[in-house]
Amino acid sequence: MRAIRVASAALLGMTALTLTAPVAAARDDGEERNITSFGFNVSPTTIAAGGRVSLSVNGCKSDTKVSSGVFDTVTIPKGQGSATATVDWDAKPGAVYEVTFQCGNESGHTDLTIATGRPDDPTHSPVHRGVKAGVGGSASGFDLGEIGLGAAFIAGSVGAAYYWSRRRTGEHGG
């Protein structure tokens, strides 16, 4: 009878662990769904500080405002499909900036990554750095909230299994 209690507690614990895994996996996909009635694009998606990016939009029936923390706000007039923006020279190499396209009451966004080098400019010397190694398979790190929630689920499942197995034993007198 003891083997059944241990097996059921283990099964309940594994079930709780399995149910918490999809939540963690869903957060790591890196893509937020961007559904809009208009299309938008930044090209290239990785650019050096000081470089120029092409901003394009289609299907917007009004002026489109494009903003980011790495370049001045650009307005693409209704009827035009694109514009360009110059990335700030002080943009942090390796950083990812959000670019927001605002069309009427709708907005969509995409990411713009800053490369580690700089385009040719006599006022700035090139930046040379070695490869950053040792990160491993994931650079996302630990989320203490998710770890705590998972541990609470497991502890609760084991506790419930223990409670129900002890209660059942007490009812049968054995």
C-alpha positions as CSV (number, residue, x, y, z in Angstrom):
1,M,0.0,0.0,0.0
2,R,2.9,2.3,0.7
3,A,4.2,1.9,-2.9
4,I,0.9,3.2,-4.2
5,R,1.1,6.3,-2.1
6,V,4.6,7.1,-3.2
7,A,3.8,6.4,-6.8
8,S,0.7,8.7,-6.7
9,A,2.7,11.5,-5.0
10,A,5.4,11.2,-7.6
11,L,2.8,11.2,-10.4
12,L,1.1,14.3,-9.0
13,G,4.4,16.1,-8.7
14,M,5.4,15.3,-12.2
15,T,2.0,16.4,-13.5
16,A,2.4,19.8,-11.7
17,L,5.9,20.1,-13.2
18,T,4.6,19.3,-16.7
19,L,1.8,21.9,-16.4
20,T,4.2,24.7,-15.5
21,A,6.6,24.0,-18.4
22,P,4.4,25.3,-21.2
23,V,4.1,28.7,-19.4
24,A,7.8,29.1,-19.3
25,A,8.2,27.9,-22.9
26,A,5.6,30.4,-24.1
27,R,7.4,33.3,-22.6
28,D,10.7,32.4,-24.3
29,D,9.5,32.5,-27.8
30,G,10.7,36.1,-28.1
31,E,8.0,37.0,-30.6
32,E,5.1,39.1,-29.5
33,R,2.2,38.8,-31.9
34,N,1.8,42.0,-34.0
35,I,-1.5,41.9,-35.8
36,T,-2.4,45.1,-37.6
37,S,-4.5,46.1,-40.6
38,F,-1.3,47.6,-42.2
39,G,2.1,46.2,-43.0
40,F,5.4,47.7,-41.8
41,N,9.1,46.9,-42.0
42,V,12.5,48.1,-40.9
43,S,15.5,47.3,-43.1
44,P,18.1,46.3,-42.3
45,T,17.1,44.8,-38.9
46,T,20.7,45.0,-37.6
47,I,22.5,48.3,-38.2
48,A,25.6,50.0,-36.8
49,A,25.3,53.2,-34.8
50,G,25.1,56.2,-37.2
51,G,23.7,54.0,-40.1
52,R,20.6,54.7,-42.0
53,V,17.5,52.4,-41.9
54,S,14.7,52.2,-44.4
55,L,11.2,52.4,-42.8
56,S,8.3,51.1,-45.0
57,V,4.6,50.9,-44.5
58,N,1.7,49.7,-46.7
59,G,-2.0,49.7,-46.3
60,C,-2.1,52.7,-44.0
61,K,-4.9,55.1,-44.9
62,S,-3.3,58.0,-42.9
63,D,0.1,59.4,-42.1
64,T,2.3,57.0,-40.3
65,K,4.5,58.1,-37.4
66,V,7.5,55.9,-36.8
67,S,9.3,56.3,-33.5
68,S,12.1,54.7,-31.5
69,G,14.5,55.5,-28.8
70,V,17.4,55.3,-31.2
71,F,16.3,57.8,-33.9
72,D,14.2,60.9,-34.3
73,T,10.5,60.4,-35.0
74,V,9.8,60.1,-38.7
75,T,6.4,60.7,-40.5
76,I,5.6,58.8,-43.6
77,P,2.9,60.8,-45.4
78,K,-0.3,59.1,-46.6
79,G,0.3,57.7,-50.0
80,Q,4.0,57.3,-49.6
81,G,5.4,53.9,-48.7
82,S,8.8,54.6,-47.1
83,A,11.2,56.9,-45.4
84,T,14.7,56.7,-43.9
85,A,16.0,57.4,-40.5
86,T,19.6,57.9,-39.1
87,V,20.4,55.8,-36.1
88,D,21.9,57.9,-33.2
89,W,25.7,57.7,-32.9
90,D,25.4,57.0,-29.2
91,A,23.3,53.9,-29.7
92,K,24.6,51.1,-27.5
93,P,26.3,48.3,-29.5
94,G,24.4,45.0,-29.1
95,A,21.3,46.7,-27.8
96,V,17.8,45.9,-29.2
97,Y,15.5,48.9,-29.7
98,E,11.8,48.8,-30.3
99,V,10.5,50.6,-33.4
100,T,6.8,51.6,-33.3
101,F,4.7,52.3,-36.4
102,Q,1.6,54.4,-35.5
103,C,-1.1,54.4,-38.2
104,G,-4.3,56.2,-37.0
105,N,-5.4,54.4,-33.8
106,E,-3.4,51.3,-34.5
107,S,0.2,50.6,-33.7
108,G,2.6,47.8,-34.4
109,H,6.2,47.3,-33.5
110,T,9.4,45.5,-34.4
111,D,12.9,45.3,-33.2
112,L,16.1,47.0,-34.4
113,T,19.4,45.6,-33.3
114,I,22.5,47.8,-33.1
115,A,25.6,46.1,-34.5
116,T,28.9,46.2,-32.6
117,G,30.9,48.1,-35.3
118,R,30.4,51.6,-36.7
119,P,30.1,52.8,-40.3
120,D,33.0,54.8,-41.7
121,D,33.1,58.2,-40.0
122,P,36.3,60.2,-39.5
123,T,35.1,61.4,-36.1
124,H,34.7,57.9,-34.7
125,S,37.3,55.2,-34.5
126,P,36.2,51.6,-35.1
127,V,35.4,49.4,-32.2
128,H,37.1,46.1,-32.1
129,R,36.0,43.5,-29.6
130,G,36.6,39.8,-29.2
131,V,33.9,37.1,-29.2
132,K,31.8,37.0,-26.0
133,A,31.8,33.3,-25.1
134,G,30.5,31.2,-22.3
135,V,26.8,32.2,-22.5
136,G,25.7,28.6,-23.3
137,G,22.5,27.6,-24.8
138,S,20.4,30.5,-23.4
139,A,21.1,34.0,-22.3
140,S,17.7,34.5,-20.8
141,G,18.7,33.7,-17.2
142,F,16.6,32.5,-14.4
143,D,13.2,34.0,-13.6
144,L,12.9,33.6,-9.8
145,G,9.1,34.1,-10.0
146,E,8.7,31.2,-12.3
147,I,11.0,29.0,-10.3
148,G,9.1,29.9,-7.1
149,L,5.7,29.2,-8.8
150,G,6.9,25.8,-10.0
151,A,8.3,24.9,-6.6
152,A,4.9,25.9,-5.0
153,F,3.0,23.7,-7.5
154,I,5.2,20.8,-6.8
155,A,5.1,21.2,-3.0
156,G,1.3,21.6,-3.1
157,S,0.9,18.5,-5.3
158,V,3.1,16.4,-3.0
159,G,1.3,17.8,0.1
160,A,-2.1,17.0,-1.4
161,A,-1.0,13.5,-2.4
162,Y,0.3,12.9,1.1
163,Y,-2.9,14.3,2.7
164,W,-5.2,12.2,0.6
165,S,-3.1,9.0,1.0
166,R,-3.1,9.5,4.9
167,R,-6.8,10.3,4.9
168,R,-7.6,7.2,2.9
169,T,-5.5,5.1,5.3
170,G,-7.3,6.5,8.3
171,E,-10.8,5.8,6.8
172,H,-10.0,2.1,6.3
173,G,-8.4,1.7,9.7
174,G,-5.2,0.5,8.3
